[in-house]
Amino acid sequence: VSISEITNRVVALILGGGRGTRLYPLTAERAKPAVPLGGRYRLVDIPLSNCIHSNVRRIFVLTQFNSASLHRHINNTYEFDNFSGGFVEILAAEQRAESGDWFQGTADAVRKHLREIDHLQASHFLILSGDQLYRMDYRDMLETHVDNDADITVGVLPVTREAARGFGVLKVQSDGRIVEFVEKPQADEQLDALITPSEVFAERGINAEGRDYLASMGVYIFKADVLENILRTEPSWIDFGRDVIPKSLATLHVHSHLFTGFWEDIGTVRSYYETCLEMVGPNPPFRFHENGLPIYSRARYLPGSQLKDVMVNEAVICEGCIIERSTITRSLIGVRAIVKPGAHIENSIIMGADYYEEERAEKGPVPIGIGDNARIVRAIIDKNERIGKGVVIEGGDHLPDVDGLGHAVRDGIVIVLKGAVIPDGMRIGVT
């Protein structure tokens, strides 16, 4: 049986049900997969686009918290023709007669929806995370899985010793079979025992360059009957990384699939901020558009941005913006952003707006957008912001984490909350 035939029977499950507390306040009003990315995308667009390019067209997105905007985005973006059999469907947490609990973990989320996916007669389940940035052809991983007759295959990538402390780290045999799994190892003796044999990399023609450890990407392929059996017979196994993978090693064939491309876990405000700003440079580590492999998102049909007497140095400016006599340096400007004369934006992410002001009857004292002579440095300005005239917002490492009125600080980065109003002359992060 060819890989293309097997792919037609794969069902993808994208996990996005967590509270996203590490990404708060970006997740205050939206599910983690719905967090804007790159000015015009959402986090969920990454695994969905990877699935489409891998010809995996039967896709569920599992969510639990603040799922309304995620529903809207998916309904407005992903629609397959009636003859393909493809779909992208939200599976939200729900209380039932047999179980009144919400999702307790990633594996438990799938367990609670077995009834919805049973009838699809899947040959394999592809388990994905909703908050990672990478481009991957899952057919390559499926080929590894099938060729080795594995019960479970785990996507892994080489990382340094220091980075390994923050991941689930795997020990593999020379043939790629996983024999040990340690979640976030800290002790030196633990790390020493988990160093990957050099022949594992050599056989695959890879120069790991000091990245001697294999970390789990949180990307898994299961034989369908294997996953269903685990979830039905092991009710205490509630998380894939903490329970299912390590506890399956003794009785099942758990294999590794080595991935060496760009991969970033966007789980914290700092990683989100730094990753987004890396994309505005001349040689970004990840490009949202490659020939034949674009990252898909909602088609908004907006006009090109209008720039009048604007100084720009290293920036991405998305469609539909109106910017006048401003300075923008190493920043990301999202769709429909309005920037008034005299504004200075530096090392910041401006998410833009969901609508133009004239579309709405009510207009407050502070218009939508960035006001005249505002100064924004090291900040994330969420959507539909109303930044008044002369406002100064400056992040810095000296700032403690706080939750203020309409804003918050995380890791020295000032975040203005979605729809917040910052009145004229207000100063945040500066005395």
C-alpha positions in Angstrom: 0.0 0.0 0.0 1.4 3.4 -1.0 1.9 6.3 1.4 -0.6 8.4 -0.5 -3.2 5.7 -0.1 -2.5 5.5 3.7 -2.6 9.3 4.0 -6.2 9.2 2.8 -7.1 7.3 5.9 -5.2 9.4 8.4 -7.2 11.6 10.8 -5.4 14.6 12.3 -6.1 15.9 15.8 -4.8 19.3 16.6 -4.7 20.0 20.4 -5.5 23.5 21.4 -7.6 23.0 24.6 -5.3 24.3 27.2 -5.8 27.6 29.1 -2.7 29.0 27.5 -1.7 30.6 30.8 1.9 31.1 29.7 0.6 33.2 26.7 -1.7 35.3 28.9 -2.9 38.0 28.3 -2.9 37.1 24.5 -5.2 34.3 25.5 -7.5 36.3 27.7 -10.2 36.4 25.1 -9.2 33.7 22.6 -8.0 30.1 22.5 -4.3 29.6 22.1 -4.6 28.3 18.5 -6.4 31.6 17.6 -3.6 33.9 18.7 -2.6 36.1 15.8 0.8 35.3 14.2 2.9 37.1 11.6 0.5 40.0 11.2 -2.2 38.1 9.2 -2.2 34.5 10.3 -3.3 32.5 13.4 -1.2 29.9 15.2 -3.6 27.2 14.1 -2.9 28.0 10.5 0.5 26.3 10.8 -0.5 22.7 11.6 -3.6 23.1 9.3 -1.5 24.2 6.4 1.0 21.4 7.0 -1.8 18.9 7.0 -3.2 20.3 3.7 0.2 20.2 2.0 0.6 16.6 3.3 -2.7 15.6 1.8 -4.2 15.0 5.3 -7.6 16.4 4.8 -9.7 15.0 7.7 -8.8 17.3 10.6 -10.3 18.0 14.1 -9.2 20.9 16.3 -9.8 20.1 20.0 -10.4 23.1 22.1 -11.8 24.0 25.5 -11.4 27.7 26.5 -12.4 30.9 24.7 -13.1 29.0 21.4 -15.5 31.5 19.7 -12.9 33.4 17.7 -11.2 30.1 16.7 -14.6 28.9 15.4 -15.0 32.0 13.4 -11.6 31.8 11.9 -11.8 28.2 10.9 -15.4 28.6 9.5 -14.2 31.6 7.4 -11.0 30.0 6.2 -11.1 26.2 5.7 -13.8 24.8 3.4 -13.1 21.8 1.2 -15.2 20.8 -1.8 -18.0 18.3 -1.4 -16.2 15.6 -3.3 -12.9 15.5 -1.4 -14.2 14.1 1.8 -12.0 16.6 3.6 -13.1 18.8 6.6 -11.7 20.9 9.4 -14.0 20.6 12.4 -13.9 22.0 15.9 -14.4 19.5 18.8 -15.1 21.7 21.9 -15.1 20.3 25.4 -18.6 19.4 26.5 -20.2 17.9 29.6 -22.0 14.6 29.1 -24.0 12.2 31.2 -21.1 9.7 31.5 -18.5 12.4 32.2 -19.0 15.8 33.6 -15.3 16.7 33.7 -13.4 19.0 31.3 -10.3 17.9 29.5 -7.7 16.8 32.1 -4.8 16.6 29.6 -4.0 16.1 25.9 -4.7 12.4 25.8 -7.8 12.8 27.9 -9.1 15.4 25.4 -8.9 12.8 22.6 -10.4 10.1 24.9 -13.5 12.2 25.5 -14.1 12.6 21.7 -13.5 8.9 20.7 -17.2 8.7 19.9 -16.9 11.5 17.3 -13.9 10.0 15.5 -14.7 6.2 15.7 -16.9 6.2 12.6 -14.2 7.6 10.4 -12.4 4.2 10.2 -9.0 5.9 10.4 -5.9 3.8 9.8 -3.7 6.2 11.8 -4.1 9.2 14.0 -1.8 12.2 13.6 -1.6 14.2 16.9 -0.4 17.8 16.6 0.0 20.8 18.8 -1.7 24.1 18.1 1.1 26.4 19.2 4.2 25.5 17.2 5.9 27.2 14.2 7.4 24.8 11.6 6.9 23.5 8.1 6.7 19.7 7.8 5.5 17.1 5.3 3.8 14.6 7.6 4.0 12.0 4.8 7.7 11.6 5.5 6.9 10.9 9.1 4.2 8.5 8.1 6.7 6.7 5.8 9.1 6.3 8.8 6.2 4.9 10.8 5.0 2.4 8.2 8.5 1.3 7.2 9.4 0.4 10.8 6.0 -1.1 11.5 5.8 1.1 14.6 2.9 1.3 16.9 3.7 5.0 17.8 6.1 7.4 16.1 7.3 10.5 17.8 8.6 13.5 15.9 12.0 14.5 17.4 14.6 17.2 16.8 18.2 17.6 17.9 18.7 20.2 20.7 21.6 21.4 22.9 22.2 20.1 26.4 20.9 23.3 27.9 17.7 23.3 25.8 17.1 19.6 26.6 16.2 20.7 30.2 13.0 22.1 28.9 11.8 19.2 26.8 10.8 15.6 26.9 14.1 14.0 25.9 14.3 10.6 24.2 17.0 7.9 24.2 17.1 5.9 20.9 18.8 2.9 19.5 20.9 3.2 16.4 17.8 2.0 14.4 15.7 4.9 15.7 13.6 2.9 18.2 12.9 4.8 21.4 14.0 3.0 24.6 13.8 5.8 27.2 11.8 9.0 27.7 12.6 11.6 30.4 10.4 14.7 30.9 12.6 17.8 31.4 15.7 16.2 32.8 17.7 18.4 35.1 20.4 16.3 36.8 23.7 16.0 35.0 23.7 12.2 35.4 20.3 12.1 33.7 21.5 14.2 30.8 24.7 12.2 30.4 22.7 9.0 30.0 20.5 10.6 27.3 23.2 11.7 24.9 22.3 10.4 21.4 24.8 8.1 19.8 26.6 9.8 17.0 25.8 7.1 14.5 22.1 7.9 14.8 22.9 11.3 13.2 25.7 9.9 10.9 23.4 7.3 9.3 21.0 10.0 8.4 23.7 12.3 7.0 23.1 14.9 9.7 25.7 17.1 11.4 24.1 17.8 14.8 26.8 20.4 15.7 26.6 20.1 19.5 22.9 19.2 19.6 23.4 15.8 21.1 19.9 15.3 22.5 16.7 14.3 20.8 13.7 16.3 22.1 10.0 15.4 21.4 8.3 17.9 19.1 4.8 16.9 20.5 4.0 15.5 17.0 2.9 11.8 17.1 1.5 9.2 14.8 -0.4 6.3 16.3 -1.9 3.2 14.7 -5.6 3.8 15.1 -6.3 0.6 17.1 -3.3 1.2 19.3 -4.4 4.7 20.3 -8.0 3.6 20.8 -7.0 0.7 23.0 -4.7 2.8 25.2 -7.4 5.5 25.7 -10.0 2.9 26.6 -7.9 0.6 28.9 -5.7 3.2 30.6 -8.0 5.9 32.0 -5.3 7.3 34.2 -3.1 8.1 31.2 -4.2 11.7 30.6 -1.3 13.3 28.8 0.6 12.1 25.7 4.0 13.5 26.7 3.8 12.7 30.4 1.9 9.4 30.4 1.2 7.7 27.0 4.6 7.9 25.4 6.9 6.9 28.3 4.5 4.2 29.7 4.1 2.6 26.3 7.8 1.9 25.8 7.8 -1.4 27.7 5.0 -3.0 25.6 4.8 -1.2 22.3 7.2 -0.3 19.4 7.7 3.4 19.8 9.9 4.9 17.0 11.5 8.3 16.3 11.3 10.4 13.2 14.1 12.9 13.0 13.2 16.5 11.9 16.0 19.0 11.3 14.1 22.0 10.0 13.1 25.2 11.8 10.8 24.5 14.8 9.7 26.8 17.5 7.4 26.2 20.4 5.4 29.5 20.8 4.3 28.7 24.4 5.3 31.9 26.2 4.9 35.6 25.7 8.7 35.9 25.3 9.0 33.1 22.7 6.0 34.6 20.8 7.5 38.1 20.8 11.0 37.0 19.8 9.8 34.6 17.1 7.5 37.2 15.5 10.3 39.8 15.4 12.7 37.3 13.9 10.3 37.2 10.9 10.8 40.9 10.0 14.6 40.6 9.4 16.2 40.1 5.9 16.8 36.4 6.5 13.9 35.1 8.6 14.3 31.5 9.8 10.8 30.8 8.7 8.9 32.1 5.6 5.2 32.1 5.5 5.2 31.7 1.8 7.2 29.2 -0.2 6.4 28.2 -3.8 3.7 25.6 -3.6 3.7 25.6 0.2 2.0 28.7 1.5 0.7 29.0 5.0 -3.0 29.5 4.5 -5.2 31.9 6.4 -8.4 33.8 6.0 -8.8 35.8 2.8 -9.8 39.3 3.8 -9.8 41.1 0.4 -8.2 44.2 1.9 -6.6 47.0 -0.1 -2.9 47.5 -0.2 -1.5 49.6 2.7 -1.3 53.4 2.4 2.0 54.9 3.6 2.6 58.6 3.6 6.0 60.0 4.5 6.9 57.0 6.6 10.4 55.8 7.6 10.6 52.1 7.7 13.6 49.9 8.7 13.2 46.1 9.0 9.4 45.7 9.2 6.5 43.7 7.9 3.5 45.8 7.1 0.3 43.8 6.3 -2.5 44.8 4.0 -5.1 47.4 4.7 -3.0 49.7 6.9 -3.0 53.5 6.9 0.2 55.0 8.2 1.2 58.7 8.1 4.5 60.4 8.9 5.8 57.8 11.3 8.9 55.9 12.1 8.8 52.1 12.2 11.9 50.1 13.1 12.1 46.3 13.5 8.4 45.8 14.0 5.4 43.9 12.7 2.3 45.8 11.7 -0.9 43.7 11.4 -3.9 44.1 9.1 -5.9 47.4 9.2 -3.5 49.1 11.5 -4.0 52.8 11.8 -0.8 54.8 12.7 -1.2 58.6 13.1 1.5 61.3 12.4 4.5 61.5 14.7 4.2 58.0 16.0 7.4 56.0 16.8 7.2 52.2 16.8 10.3 50.1 17.6 10.8 46.4 18.4 7.1 46.0 18.7 4.1 43.9 17.4 1.0 45.9 16.4 -1.7 43.4 15.7 -4.0 45.8 13.9 -7.8 45.7 13.9 -10.8 43.5 13.0 -12.6 46.4 11.4 -12.3 50.0 10.2 -13.7 52.6 12.5 -16.2 54.0 10.0 -17.9 50.6 9.9 -19.1 51.2 13.5 -21.5 53.9 14.7 -20.0 54.2 18.2 -16.8 56.2 18.4 -15.1 56.8 21.7 -12.9 59.7 22.7 -9.8 57.7 21.6 -10.0 56.6 17.9 -8.9 53.1 17.0 -5.2 52.8 16.1 -2.0 54.4 17.3 -2.5 58.1 18.1 -0.4 61.1 17.1 3.1 61.3 18.5 2.7 58.0 20.4 5.9 56.2 21.3 5.8 52.3 21.4 9.0 50.3 22.2 9.3 46.6 23.1 5.6 46.1 23.2 2.8 43.9 21.9 -0.3 45.9 21.0 -3.3 43.5 20.7 -6.1 44.0 18.2 -8.6 46.9 18.1 -6.4 49.0 20.3 -7.1 52.6 21.0 -3.8 54.3 21.8 -4.2 58.0 22.6 -2.1 61.0 21.5 1.3 61.3 23.1 1.1 57.9 24.8 4.5 56.4 25.7 4.8 52.6 26.1 8.2 51.2 26.8 9.1 47.7 27.8 12.4 46.8 29.4 14.1 44.0 31.4 13.8 46.2 34.6 10.0 45.9 34.6 8.4 43.4 36.9 5.5 41.2 35.7 2.3 43.1 36.5 -1.4 43.2 35.4 -2.4 46.8 34.9 -5.5 48.6 33.6 -5.8 47.7 30.0 -2.2 46.3 29.9 0.2 43.8 31.4 3.9 43.2 31.6 5.5 39.8 30.9 9.3 39.2 30.7 9.8 43.0 30.3 7.4 43.1 27.3 4.4 45.4 27.7 1.2 43.9 26.3 -1.8 46.2 25.6 -4.9 44.0 25.9 -7.4 43.5 23.0 -9.8 46.4 22.7 -8.1 48.4 25.4 -8.3 52.2 25.6 -5.1 54.0 26.6 -6.0 57.7 27.1 -4.0 60.6 25.8 -0.6 61.2 27.5 -0.5 58.0 29.5 2.9 56.6 30.2 3.5 52.8 30.7 6.9 51.4 31.6 8.5 54.8 32.1 8.5 57.2 35.0 
